[in-house]
Amino acid sequence: MRWKLNLNKFRFDMTLNEVQASFLANLTSIGASHSPSPKFHTAIVNPGGERGFESYRTSYLARLRSSLSDDFPELAEALGEDAFFKLLDHYISLHPSTFSTLYEYSEQFKEFVLATQSNGERAAVDWAILLVKNRVEGNLHRSTDTLMTDDVAATRVCPNPTVQVVTTKKETALIWKLNDEILERVVDSTELRIWLSLPDAAPTIQEWKNGLKKLELDSLQLKSIVETWLDEGILSLRNSPPTPSFVEHHR
């Protein structure tokens, strides 16, 4: 016997104990009248505590599997359905539900996979994509005109707030969101060092260049990389001081 549950009631930031309580409340008060469901009593309560608990436990664990499956789709595809669900069950058995939020539960799963699986780096990419999806997308203004002029003192370089850096065993990638599309690109060591050197509070191009002197990059090389990042939506330019909200977002 199956029940149709409203899983929209579960928030991403709920503790797993709260999920358990909400899940049980949802089972016991289905319908507008909030009265116990006859089907629930027949299938779970009446058979006795042990069978009722097992039915609840099975449904609750299915909820955890569903949450992790939604968060790590590429890993699931790479491992295959059977191996992926065996991995989920092993992880769930090792990590009791106390204290962690669903967000933290998924983050711990990512670390668990990285430490135990040969292809676990796919979990790091899945996690970065999840973070990007939940970040606010900036209003990007792309323009290379300013880079072609001599006076760039007032031009500020603004990183796309959704950009995530993912370093795996094999490569490093930037993942970001642009126009509701998730983009991913592998970067070399020079590009990575340039990105990591970019201050948070939207510096002017000249301020950024001054901070890059230790990398021994010439102006043309930096200009070429900045133009590429502008075209890809990784960076934007603003000809005015950063807004307080933008600075606060990057602190």
C-alpha positions, 0 to 999 in steps of 0.5 A: 500500500502506498501513500502520496506525501507532500514532500514540498513541506521539507525545507532544505535547511531543516535538521534531520530530526525535524525532517523525521518529525515533519515526515511523521506528522505528514503521515498521520495527518493527511488531508485538509481535516488534519485527521489521521489517515485511515489507510495509515492506521490500517497499514502501520498502527494496527499491525503493531509497533514493530511493523509500523516502525519498520514502515516509517523507517523505510519511508524515511530512508527513502527520503534521504536517498531521494535527497542525496540522489537529487544532489549528486546526479552525475555521480549516480550516473557515473557509478550506475544505479545499483552501485550508487544506492549501495553507496548511499545505504552504506553512508546512511548506516555510518552517519546517524541523522542526529544534528546535521541539516540536509545541506550538511548531510549532503556536504558530508556525503561529498567528503565521504565519497572523495575519501573512499571512491576512486571516481569521487571527484565527480561528487565535488563537481556535483556539489559545486553545481549545487552551490552555484544553483543556490547562489544569487546571480549577479547583473553582469555588464560585459564590456571590453571597450574599457580595456582598450583605453588608457584610463581604467582607473575608475573601472572595477572588476566584478566576479560573477558571484556564482563562480565556484572553484573545483579542484580534483585529482586530475584538474581544476575547473570553474563552474558558474551560472549565466542566464539560468545555465550552469557552465563549466570550464577547466582552467590551467594553473596560471588562470587559477592563480589569477582568479585566486588573486582577485580581491573580493571587494570589486577592485579597479583593474589597476588595483588588481594589476598591482596585486598581480605583479608577483605573478610576472604577467604582462599587461597583454596577457592579463588583458587577454584573460580578462577579455575571455572571462568577460566573454564567458560571464565569469567577470563583469566591469562596472565604471562606478564604485561597487554598491554596498550590497555587492561588497557585503555579498562578497565579504 
